[in-house]
Structures are given as C-alpha cells and as structure tokens.
Amino acid sequence: MNAADVAAVRFARPTDRLDDLLRFYEQGLGLQRVDSFEDHAGYSGVMLGLPGEEVHLELTTHAD
C-alpha cells in the first residue's frame, strides 16, 4: 500500500478538557469541525480538520 491508497487519516486524542482544546484548535489554529458524536459507549468527541483535506484530529472524552 502506498500513500495514494489511503482514503483518510485520523489522529485521536483523549482529554478531560474538551472545551479548552476545541477553543484552541478551532479559534487558535483555525481547524473546522468535520463531525461529532455523543455518548457512544460513554465516549463523546469532535473531529477537526482543514477544508478539502482527509486528515482529521479527533478529540474524545469519556463520561467517567
């Protein structure tokens, strides 16, 4: 497999400070929300990226 065969890349980062990190990445770095989810097996998260790019940063938090 080479780089042309990869459809998307996602880097995930768990955090207990989701709101702070969203402010940093959205307002500070200008990333845009691509998608989000809530309470999936106790996890909630937001995917961020740049328009037209298939590389995303996923920030997740757990209810516990």
C-alpha positions in Angstrom: 0.0 0.0 0.0 1.2 3.5 -0.8 0.1 7.0 0.3 -2.3 7.2 -2.7 -4.2 4.2 -1.4 -5.1 5.9 1.9 -8.6 7.5 1.9 -8.3 9.3 5.2 -6.1 9.6 8.3 -7.4 10.3 11.8 -5.4 11.0 14.9 -7.3 10.6 18.1 -6.5 12.3 21.4 -8.4 11.6 24.7 -8.9 14.6 27.0 -10.8 15.7 30.1 -10.6 19.3 28.8 -12.6 19.0 25.6 -13.9 22.6 25.6 -10.5 24.1 26.2 -9.0 22.1 23.4 -11.8 22.9 21.0 -11.2 26.6 21.6 -7.5 26.2 20.9 -7.9 24.2 17.7 -10.9 26.0 16.3 -10.2 29.6 17.3 -6.5 29.5 17.7 -5.4 27.3 14.8 -8.5 27.7 12.5 -9.4 24.0 12.2 -13.1 23.3 11.3 -15.5 20.8 12.8 -15.9 17.8 10.4 -18.1 15.7 12.6 -19.0 14.9 16.2 -20.7 12.2 18.3 -22.1 12.0 21.8 -22.4 9.1 24.3 -21.2 6.3 22.1 -20.4 3.7 24.7 -19.7 6.5 27.1 -17.5 8.5 24.7 -18.2 11.8 23.1 -15.9 13.5 20.6 -15.3 16.0 17.8 -13.4 15.6 14.6 -11.5 18.6 13.3 -9.7 19.3 10.0 -9.0 21.6 7.2 -11.4 22.0 4.2 -10.7 19.5 1.5 -8.2 17.5 3.5 -8.7 14.0 4.6 -6.5 14.2 7.7 -8.5 14.7 10.9 -7.8 15.3 14.6 -10.3 13.5 16.8 -10.7 14.8 20.4 -12.6 12.4 22.7 -13.7 12.4 26.3 -15.3 9.7 28.4 -18.2 10.1 30.8 -16.1 8.6 33.7 
